[in-house]
Amino acid sequence: MILRVPRFDPDPTDDARIDRAFGLTEPQAVACCNWPQEYPYAPRVTFRMFHTGARLYVRFEVEEECTMAAVAEDQGPVWTDSCCELFLAPDDGGYYNFETNCIGTMLLAFRRERNDPRYAPPEVMRSVTRTTTLPRTPFAERRGASAWSLTLRIPPSALFLHGVTRWDGFRGRMNCYKCGDALSRPHFLSWSPVAAPQPDFHRPEQFAGVRFD
């Protein structure tokens, strides 16, 4: 499987044009419930992607039965909250994990393996714009049907160890995830299937291909 990421050129200050560009992309379901016996709950999750050369735009749309955003500081344990994740490998030497909770708190690191993170410096964190449909205020778990979306605008310099200057023609491998480790209904969903004995998203050998126009 190879995902093609189209190029569009909306005015970056015009949200309506950005929304129309997202509308021209095919939604991708984050629907692989890889550990159904232990974690059968599967919220409805999709993502869309396009790029402008200067920015990669990613939008996650989520419908779930419980939502939480306890982590307010970047580089914290956002995976314990209602969290959407993009893992992106530019080559075979490692991968970047963009993990963002439902109020826009982000963890970003480069890893050669799961337990060897190199965290993004503050200027890189500031360069990734995060927009959510929820207020940016932390909150304890809320039970009941909830729908929210998260939009990321990622410059190529966010791949801070690879010297990427444009997204045009980028080739790599990726996976997208939805998790909520500390929710009353924990879940671990992926876009591309993950084969592991227990929840583990840090499996770059199982990422799918991605190709940017």
C-alpha positions in Angstrom: 0.0 0.0 0.0 1.3 3.4 -1.0 -0.6 6.6 0.0 -0.4 9.5 -2.5 -0.4 12.9 -0.9 -1.7 15.5 -3.4 -0.4 19.0 -3.7 -2.7 22.0 -3.5 -1.9 25.7 -3.0 -4.6 27.3 -0.8 -3.9 30.7 0.8 -2.5 29.6 4.2 -4.4 32.4 5.9 -7.8 31.3 4.3 -9.4 28.6 6.4 -12.2 28.1 3.9 -9.8 27.3 1.1 -7.9 25.0 3.3 -11.1 23.2 4.1 -11.9 22.9 0.4 -8.5 21.4 -0.2 -9.1 18.8 2.5 -12.5 18.1 0.8 -10.6 17.2 -2.4 -8.6 14.5 -0.6 -9.8 10.9 0.1 -10.4 10.2 3.8 -8.3 7.4 5.2 -9.9 5.2 7.9 -7.9 4.6 11.1 -9.8 1.4 11.6 -7.4 -1.5 12.2 -8.3 -2.9 15.6 -5.2 -5.0 16.0 -5.8 -6.4 19.5 -9.6 -7.0 19.5 -9.7 -9.5 22.4 -8.1 -7.1 24.9 -9.1 -3.8 23.4 -12.3 -4.2 21.3 -13.5 -0.6 21.4 -13.0 1.2 18.1 -14.0 4.9 17.8 -14.6 6.2 14.3 -11.4 8.0 13.1 -10.3 9.2 9.7 -7.4 11.4 8.4 -6.8 13.4 5.3 -3.5 14.8 4.0 -2.3 17.3 1.4 0.8 19.5 1.0 1.8 22.8 -0.4 5.5 22.2 -0.7 6.1 24.4 2.3 3.6 22.7 4.6 2.1 19.3 5.1 -1.6 19.5 6.2 -3.0 16.6 8.2 -6.6 16.5 9.6 -7.9 13.9 11.9 -11.6 13.6 12.5 -12.8 11.6 15.6 -16.0 10.3 16.9 -15.7 8.6 20.3 -17.5 7.7 23.5 -15.1 9.2 26.0 -12.6 12.1 25.6 -9.8 13.4 27.8 -7.0 16.0 27.6 -5.1 15.9 30.9 -1.7 16.7 29.4 -1.1 20.4 28.9 2.7 20.6 28.3 4.4 19.6 25.0 6.6 16.5 25.1 4.4 15.0 27.9 2.6 11.6 27.8 -0.1 12.7 25.4 -0.8 9.1 24.4 -2.7 8.6 27.6 -5.2 11.2 26.5 -7.5 11.2 23.4 -4.6 11.2 21.0 -4.0 11.1 17.2 -0.6 10.2 15.9 1.5 10.4 12.6 4.6 8.3 12.4 6.8 9.2 9.4 10.0 7.6 8.3 12.1 9.4 5.6 14.4 6.5 5.2 15.4 3.2 6.9 17.5 5.0 9.6 14.6 6.0 11.9 11.3 7.7 12.1 9.5 10.8 13.6 6.5 10.4 15.8 4.1 13.3 15.9 1.7 12.5 18.7 -1.0 15.1 19.5 -3.9 15.1 22.0 -7.3 16.5 21.3 -6.4 20.0 22.6 -3.2 20.3 20.5 -0.5 19.2 23.1 2.2 17.5 21.1 5.1 15.1 21.5 7.6 15.0 18.7 10.7 13.0 18.6 13.0 11.2 16.2 13.7 7.5 17.1 15.9 4.8 15.7 14.0 2.5 18.0 11.2 2.9 20.5 13.4 3.5 23.6 15.9 5.9 21.9 14.1 9.2 21.4 15.7 12.4 20.4 13.1 15.1 21.2 12.5 18.0 18.9 13.9 21.3 20.2 11.5 24.1 21.2 11.8 26.0 17.9 10.7 23.0 16.0 7.8 22.4 18.3 6.7 26.0 17.7 6.9 25.6 14.0 4.1 22.9 13.9 0.8 24.6 14.0 -2.0 22.7 15.7 -5.7 23.6 15.5 -8.5 21.7 17.2 -12.2 22.1 17.4 -12.0 21.8 21.2 -10.8 24.6 23.6 -7.1 24.4 24.4 -7.9 24.0 28.2 -7.1 20.6 29.8 -10.0 18.6 31.1 -10.6 15.3 32.8 -12.4 12.5 31.0 -15.8 13.3 29.7 -18.1 10.4 28.9 -20.7 10.5 26.2 -20.6 10.9 22.4 -18.0 13.4 21.3 -16.9 14.6 17.9 -13.7 16.6 17.3 -11.0 17.3 14.8 -7.3 18.1 14.9 -5.4 19.8 12.1 -1.6 19.9 11.9 0.4 22.2 9.6 3.9 20.7 9.5 6.9 22.3 7.8 9.5 20.0 6.3 12.0 21.4 8.8 10.1 19.5 11.5 12.1 16.5 10.2 14.8 18.2 12.2 17.6 15.7 11.6 17.1 15.2 7.9 17.5 18.6 6.3 14.3 18.4 4.3 13.5 21.8 2.7 10.4 21.0 0.6 7.7 18.4 0.7 7.5 18.2 -3.1 8.4 14.7 -4.2 9.0 13.4 -0.7 9.1 9.6 -0.4 8.9 7.6 2.8 6.9 5.3 4.9 4.2 6.1 7.6 1.4 5.0 9.8 -1.4 6.9 11.6 -2.9 5.9 14.9 -5.6 6.8 17.4 -5.1 5.8 21.0 -6.2 6.6 24.5 -4.2 4.5 27.0 -5.7 6.0 30.2 -9.3 6.4 29.0 -12.1 4.3 30.6 -12.4 2.7 27.1 -8.7 2.4 26.0 -8.1 1.7 22.4 -5.2 1.3 19.9 -6.2 1.8 16.3 -4.0 2.0 13.2 -4.4 3.0 9.6 -2.0 0.3 8.3 -2.2 -3.0 10.3 0.2 -3.7 13.1 1.3 -7.2 13.9 2.6 -7.4 17.5 1.6 -9.5 20.5 0.5 -6.3 22.4 -0.1 -2.7 21.6 3.0 -1.3 20.0 2.9 1.5 17.4 6.7 1.8 17.2 7.0 -0.8 14.4 8.6 1.1 11.4 9.2 -2.2 9.6 5.4 -2.4 9.2 4.8 1.2 8.0 3.1 1.7 4.6 4.6 3.7 1.8 3.8 7.4 1.2 4.5 9.5 -1.9 4.1 13.3 -2.1 3.2 14.9 -5.5 
